[in-house]
Amino acid sequence: MKPTQEQKELRSAVRASLARHEGAAAWLPLTDRIGVAGLSVPEEYGGAGCGAREVHVVMEELGRSLSPVPYLGSAVLAVQALLSSGDAGACARLLPELAEGRTVGALAWAERGSWDPAAIRAGAARGPGGTWRLTGAKEFVLHGAAADVLLVAARAPVGVSLFQVPVDGAGVRRVAAVTMDQTRAQARIVLDGAEGRLIGSEGDGDRVLRRVLDLACTALAAEQAGAAERCLELTVAYAKERIQFGRPIGSFQALKHRMADAYVRVEAARSAALGAAFAAAAGSPELTRCAAVAKSACSEAFSAVAGETIQLHGGIGFTWEHDAQRYFKRAHGSAQLFGSPAWHRSRLGEDLGLTGPDPGRSSAPSRRA
C-alpha cells in the first residue's frame, strides 16, 4: 500500500524539523509542533491515536539524521509498555505528559545482555502496606539516566511484572553508559530495595514485554532502513564527485557493482521494515514473525551498507571529520539492540517449528554497543 497523504505530510514535517534543529534540540519542535511523542497514544490519553505506520515514518527520518532524541525509548518502549499493560489508571496518570513530550519515559528491561523476558532476575518482593521492593540491575536502558518516568520489569512471586519506580527514590542508582554510538543515550540502573508501584497485573510482565519487543523491533527496523538509505545517498553523491584518473569513481565498474548491491540491501530492508509495520498496524498474528525478520534483515543490511560507505569514501571515510563513522557506529549498536540478528532468527525458527529453543544462544549485545 502507498503512504497516505497524512503520512507524506508527517514525513515532510519531521524531515524539515530535523534539518532546522540539530541534536537534542530537535525534541521540543518535534513534540510541540508536530506531536511525534503522542502519535501512538490513544486520543483519550491526549495522543493522536495513530499506529505503527506513522511511527515507521518518524523512525525512518530519525534514522536518516541519526537523531539523538528519546523517541524510541519514550514514545515507543515506555508508551507501548503502559498500553500493553491494560492498566487504565496508570495510562491516565502517565500517558498525557508522555504524549506531550513534557516527560520522557524509560523501560528498564534487559539484564546480563539479554532481552528475553525469561532471563529477568531482578526481584520484586511485597513490602508493608502492599508496597513492592525491587532489587537488581538493568542494562542498556535507553535515556535511562535522564528519564522522568521509569518503568522496570522484575520477577515477582507469580512471574515477571511491570513496576513504576521513582527516578530519584531511595535505592535507585542511574549511571550513564559510555557507548561507541554516542547518538544513542543508554544507562545502567541499579535497584537496591527501591520502592515500586505495580503496573497492570502481577505476573503479566512476560506477555507485556513480548508485545513491546515486537513493536520495538518493528520501530528500530524502520530507523535502520532509513539510516541505510541515507548511507547509500551519501555514497552515490560522493562517487559522482570524486575524481580519479580523470573520471568520477562512480563510473568504475567495480564500484558500480558494489553500489548496486548496497541498493538491493536497502530496498530489501525497507520492504522488511514496512512488512512489520503493516503487521503491527493491522494487529496481525504474524507480527512476531514479521518483527523478527525485519530486525534481523535490517540490522545486517544497515551494517553492510554503513561498512561500504566507509570503504567507498576512501581515507576521509575513516576519519571523525565525516559522518560515515557515525552511521557505522549506529549500525553496530542498533544491530545488537533488542537482540542480535542471530537471536531473532532463532526466535523465528522456533515460531515456525523449524528449530527447538537454544538455551546457549544469547541475545547479548556488545558491551560497547
C-alpha positions as CSV (number, residue, x, y, z in Angstrom):
1,M,0.0,0.0,0.0
2,K,1.1,3.5,-0.7
3,P,1.6,6.0,2.1
4,T,-1.4,8.2,2.8
5,Q,-1.4,11.9,2.3
6,E,-1.2,12.4,6.0
7,Q,1.9,10.1,6.3
8,K,3.6,12.0,3.4
9,E,3.0,15.3,5.2
10,L,4.2,13.8,8.5
11,R,7.4,12.7,6.8
12,S,7.9,16.1,5.2
13,A,7.4,17.9,8.5
14,V,9.7,15.6,10.5
15,R,12.5,15.9,7.9
16,A,12.2,19.7,7.8
17,S,12.3,20.0,11.5
18,L,15.3,17.7,11.8
19,A,17.1,19.8,9.2
20,R,16.5,23.0,11.1
21,H,17.2,21.7,14.6
22,E,20.3,19.6,15.3
23,G,20.8,17.1,18.0
24,A,18.7,17.0,21.2
25,A,17.4,20.5,20.4
26,A,15.0,18.8,17.9
27,W,12.9,17.2,20.6
28,L,11.0,20.3,21.5
29,P,9.9,21.3,18.0
30,L,9.2,17.6,17.1
31,T,6.9,17.3,20.1
32,D,5.4,20.8,20.4
33,R,4.8,21.5,16.7
34,I,4.4,18.0,15.2
35,G,3.3,15.9,18.2
36,V,5.5,12.9,17.5
37,A,5.6,11.8,21.1
38,G,1.9,11.2,21.2
39,L,1.4,9.6,17.7
40,S,0.6,6.1,19.0
41,V,-1.1,7.3,22.2
42,P,-4.9,7.0,22.1
43,E,-6.9,10.2,21.9
44,E,-8.4,9.5,25.4
45,Y,-5.0,10.0,26.9
46,G,-4.1,13.1,24.9
47,G,-2.5,11.5,21.9
48,A,-3.2,11.4,18.1
49,G,-4.4,7.8,18.1
50,C,-2.2,6.8,15.2
51,G,-0.4,3.5,14.7
52,A,2.7,1.7,13.7
53,R,2.8,3.1,10.1
54,E,3.1,6.6,11.4
55,V,5.8,5.5,13.9
56,H,7.5,3.9,11.0
57,V,7.6,7.2,9.2
58,V,9.1,9.1,12.2
59,M,11.7,6.4,12.9
60,E,12.9,6.3,9.3
61,E,13.5,10.1,9.4
62,L,15.2,9.9,12.8
63,G,17.4,7.1,11.4
64,R,18.4,9.2,8.3
65,S,19.7,12.0,10.6
66,L,21.0,9.8,13.4
67,S,18.9,12.0,15.7
68,P,19.6,11.5,19.5
69,V,16.1,12.4,20.6
70,P,14.4,10.0,23.1
71,Y,11.6,8.9,20.7
72,L,12.4,5.2,20.7
73,G,12.8,4.8,24.4
74,S,9.9,7.0,25.5
75,A,7.3,7.2,22.7
76,V,7.7,3.5,21.7
77,L,9.0,1.4,24.6
78,A,7.5,3.3,27.6
79,V,4.3,4.2,25.9
80,Q,3.7,0.7,24.5
81,A,4.6,-1.0,27.8
82,L,1.9,1.1,29.5
83,L,-0.7,0.5,26.8
84,S,0.1,-3.2,26.7
85,S,-0.3,-3.5,30.5
86,G,-4.0,-2.7,30.3
87,D,-3.7,-0.6,33.4
88,A,-6.2,2.3,32.7
89,G,-5.2,4.1,35.9
90,A,-1.5,4.1,35.1
91,C,-2.2,5.2,31.5
92,A,-4.4,8.1,32.6
93,R,-1.8,9.2,35.1
94,L,1.3,8.9,32.9
95,L,0.4,9.0,29.2
96,P,-0.8,12.6,28.8
97,E,2.6,14.1,29.7
98,L,4.5,11.5,27.8
99,A,2.3,12.2,24.8
100,E,3.1,15.9,25.0
101,G,6.8,15.2,25.3
102,R,6.9,17.1,28.6
103,T,8.2,14.0,30.3
104,V,10.5,11.3,29.0
105,G,9.9,7.6,29.8
106,A,12.3,4.7,30.0
107,L,11.7,1.0,30.2
108,A,14.4,-0.9,32.2
109,W,14.3,-4.4,30.9
110,A,17.5,-6.1,29.7
111,E,19.7,-7.9,32.0
112,R,23.1,-9.6,31.5
113,G,23.0,-8.7,27.8
114,S,19.7,-10.5,27.2
115,W,16.3,-9.0,26.0
116,D,14.5,-12.3,26.6
117,P,11.9,-11.8,29.4
118,A,12.8,-15.3,30.6
119,A,16.2,-14.0,31.5
120,I,15.0,-11.4,34.0
121,R,16.4,-12.0,37.5
122,A,15.7,-8.6,39.2
123,G,13.4,-9.4,42.0
124,A,10.2,-7.8,43.4
125,A,9.1,-8.6,46.9
126,R,6.0,-7.4,48.7
127,G,6.6,-4.8,51.4
128,P,4.4,-3.5,54.2
129,G,1.1,-1.9,53.2
130,G,1.0,-3.5,49.8
131,T,4.2,-1.8,48.5
132,W,6.8,-3.5,46.5
133,R,10.6,-3.5,46.8
134,L,12.8,-4.1,43.8
135,T,16.4,-5.3,43.8
136,G,18.6,-6.0,40.7
137,A,20.5,-4.3,37.9
138,K,19.3,-3.3,34.4
139,E,21.4,-2.6,31.3
140,F,21.0,-0.7,28.0
141,V,18.2,1.4,29.3
142,L,17.5,4.0,26.6
143,H,17.7,7.5,28.0
144,G,17.6,5.9,31.5
145,A,19.9,8.5,33.1
146,A,17.7,11.5,32.2
147,A,14.2,9.9,32.1
148,D,11.4,11.4,34.2
149,V,9.3,8.2,34.3
150,L,11.0,4.8,34.9
151,L,9.3,1.5,34.3
152,V,11.0,-1.6,35.5
153,A,10.4,-5.3,34.7
154,A,11.1,-7.5,37.7
155,R,10.3,-11.0,38.8
156,A,7.5,-11.2,41.4
157,P,6.4,-14.3,43.2
158,V,4.0,-15.3,40.4
159,G,6.2,-14.2,37.5
160,V,7.6,-11.2,35.7
161,S,5.7,-8.0,36.4
162,L,6.0,-4.3,35.5
163,F,6.5,-1.6,38.0
164,Q,6.9,2.2,38.1
165,V,9.9,3.2,40.2
166,P,10.5,6.8,41.3
167,V,13.6,8.0,39.3
168,D,15.2,9.7,42.3
169,G,13.8,7.4,45.0
170,A,15.8,5.7,47.7
171,G,17.7,2.6,46.4
172,V,17.8,3.8,42.8
173,R,21.1,4.5,41.1
174,R,21.3,5.6,37.5
175,V,24.6,5.6,35.7
176,A,25.0,6.9,32.1
177,A,26.8,4.3,30.0
178,V,29.8,5.1,27.8
179,T,28.9,3.7,24.4
180,M,30.5,3.5,21.0
181,D,27.5,5.1,19.4
182,Q,27.3,8.5,21.2
183,T,24.0,9.4,19.5
184,R,22.0,6.8,21.5
185,A,22.0,7.5,25.2
186,Q,21.9,4.5,27.4
187,A,22.2,3.8,31.2
188,R,22.7,1.1,33.8
189,I,20.2,1.2,36.6
190,V,20.9,-0.5,39.9
191,L,18.0,-1.1,42.3
192,D,18.6,-1.9,46.0
193,G,15.3,-2.2,47.7
194,A,13.8,0.5,45.6
195,E,10.1,1.1,46.0
196,G,7.9,0.1,43.1
197,R,4.3,0.6,42.1
198,L,2.7,-2.3,40.2
199,I,1.6,-1.6,36.7
200,G,-1.1,-3.9,35.3
201,S,-1.4,-7.4,36.8
202,E,1.2,-9.3,38.8
203,G,2.8,-11.9,36.6
204,D,1.6,-10.4,33.3
205,G,5.0,-8.8,32.5
206,D,6.2,-11.6,30.2
207,R,3.2,-11.0,27.9
208,V,3.7,-7.3,28.0
209,L,7.4,-7.4,27.2
210,R,7.0,-9.8,24.3
211,R,4.5,-7.4,22.8
212,V,6.8,-4.5,23.4
213,L,9.7,-6.5,21.9
214,D,7.8,-7.0,18.7
215,L,6.9,-3.3,18.4
216,A,10.4,-2.2,19.4
217,C,12.0,-4.3,16.7
218,T,9.4,-3.0,14.2
219,A,10.3,0.6,15.0
220,L,14.0,0.0,15.1
221,A,13.9,-1.7,11.7
222,A,12.4,1.4,10.2
223,E,15.2,3.5,11.7
224,Q,17.8,1.1,10.4
225,A,16.2,1.2,6.9
226,G,16.2,5.0,6.9
227,A,19.8,5.2,8.0
228,A,20.9,2.7,5.4
229,E,19.1,4.6,2.7
230,R,21.0,7.8,3.8
231,C,24.3,6.0,3.8
232,L,23.7,5.0,0.2
233,E,22.7,8.5,-0.8
234,L,25.9,9.9,0.7
235,T,28.0,7.2,-1.1
236,V,26.4,7.7,-4.5
237,A,26.8,11.5,-4.3
238,Y,30.5,11.1,-3.3
239,A,31.1,8.6,-6.2
240,K,29.8,11.2,-8.6
241,E,32.1,14.0,-7.5
242,R,35.3,12.2,-6.5
243,I,37.7,12.2,-9.5
244,Q,40.4,9.6,-10.0
245,F,42.4,9.0,-13.2
246,G,40.4,11.9,-14.8
247,R,36.9,10.4,-14.2
248,P,34.4,10.1,-11.4
249,I,35.0,6.9,-9.3
250,G,31.3,6.1,-9.7
251,S,32.0,5.3,-13.4
252,F,34.3,2.4,-12.4
253,Q,32.6,-1.0,-13.0
254,A,33.7,-2.5,-9.7
255,L,32.2,0.4,-7.7
256,K,29.0,0.3,-9.7
257,H,28.6,-3.3,-8.7
258,R,29.2,-2.6,-5.0
259,M,26.7,0.3,-5.0
260,A,24.1,-1.8,-6.8
261,D,24.5,-4.5,-4.2
262,A,24.0,-1.8,-1.5
263,Y,20.9,-0.6,-3.2
264,V,19.4,-4.1,-3.2
265,R,20.2,-4.4,0.5
266,V,18.5,-1.1,1.2
267,E,15.3,-1.9,-0.7
268,A,15.1,-5.4,0.9
269,A,15.5,-3.7,4.3
270,R,12.8,-1.2,3.5
271,S,10.4,-4.0,2.4
272,A,11.0,-6.0,5.6
273,A,10.5,-2.9,7.8
274,L,7.3,-1.9,6.1
275,G,6.0,-5.5,6.3
276,A,6.5,-5.4,10.1
277,A,4.8,-2.0,10.4
278,F,1.8,-3.1,8.4
279,A,1.5,-6.3,10.5
280,A,1.6,-4.2,13.7
281,A,-0.9,-1.7,12.4
282,A,-3.3,-4.4,11.4
283,G,-2.9,-6.3,14.7
284,S,-1.8,-9.4,12.7
285,P,-1.0,-12.6,14.5
286,E,2.1,-12.7,12.2
287,L,3.6,-9.7,13.9
288,T,6.2,-11.7,15.9
289,R,7.5,-13.4,12.8
290,C,7.5,-10.1,10.8
291,A,9.3,-8.3,13.6
292,A,11.9,-10.9,13.9
293,V,12.5,-10.9,10.1
294,A,12.7,-7.1,10.0
295,K,15.1,-6.8,12.9
296,S,17.4,-9.5,11.5
297,A,17.3,-8.3,7.9
298,C,17.6,-4.5,8.6
299,S,20.4,-5.0,11.2
300,E,22.5,-6.8,8.7
301,A,21.6,-4.5,5.8
302,F,22.5,-1.4,7.7
303,S,25.8,-2.8,8.9
304,A,26.8,-3.9,5.4
305,V,25.8,-0.6,3.8
306,A,27.5,1.5,6.5
307,G,30.6,-0.5,6.0
308,E,30.5,0.1,2.3
309,T,30.0,3.8,2.9
310,I,33.3,4.0,4.8
311,Q,35.1,1.9,2.2
312,L,33.9,3.7,-0.8
313,H,34.7,7.1,0.7
314,G,38.3,6.1,1.0
315,G,40.5,7.8,3.5
316,I,38.1,10.5,4.6
317,G,35.5,7.8,5.4
318,F,37.7,6.5,8.3
319,T,38.1,9.9,10.0
320,W,35.9,11.7,12.5
321,E,35.6,14.6,10.1
322,H,33.0,12.6,8.0
323,D,29.6,11.3,9.1
324,A,30.4,7.8,7.7
325,Q,31.9,6.8,11.1
326,R,28.7,7.9,12.9
327,Y,26.5,5.7,10.7
328,F,28.9,2.8,11.2
329,K,28.7,3.1,15.0
330,R,24.9,3.4,15.0
331,A,24.8,0.3,12.7
332,H,26.9,-1.6,15.2
333,G,24.9,-0.6,18.2
334,S,21.4,-1.0,16.7
335,A,22.3,-4.4,15.4
336,Q,22.6,-5.6,18.9
337,L,19.8,-3.5,20.5
338,F,16.8,-5.7,21.4
339,G,18.8,-8.8,20.5
340,S,21.2,-9.8,17.8
341,P,20.1,-10.9,14.3
342,A,21.1,-14.5,15.2
343,W,18.9,-14.5,18.2
344,H,15.9,-13.2,16.2
345,R,16.5,-15.8,13.5
346,S,16.4,-18.4,16.3
347,R,13.1,-17.0,17.6
348,L,11.7,-17.1,14.1
349,G,12.8,-20.7,13.6
350,E,11.2,-21.7,16.9
351,D,8.0,-19.9,16.0
352,L,7.9,-21.7,12.6
353,G,8.7,-25.1,14.3
354,L,11.9,-25.4,12.4
355,T,14.2,-25.4,15.5
356,G,14.0,-26.0,19.2
357,P,14.9,-23.5,21.8
358,D,18.6,-22.9,22.1
359,P,19.5,-22.1,25.7
360,G,23.1,-21.5,24.8
361,R,22.3,-18.8,22.3
362,S,22.5,-15.3,23.8
363,S,20.8,-12.1,22.7
364,A,23.7,-10.2,24.3
365,P,24.8,-7.0,22.7
366,S,28.4,-5.9,22.7
367,R,29.3,-4.0,25.9
368,R,30.4,-1.2,23.6
369,A,27.2,-1.0,21.6
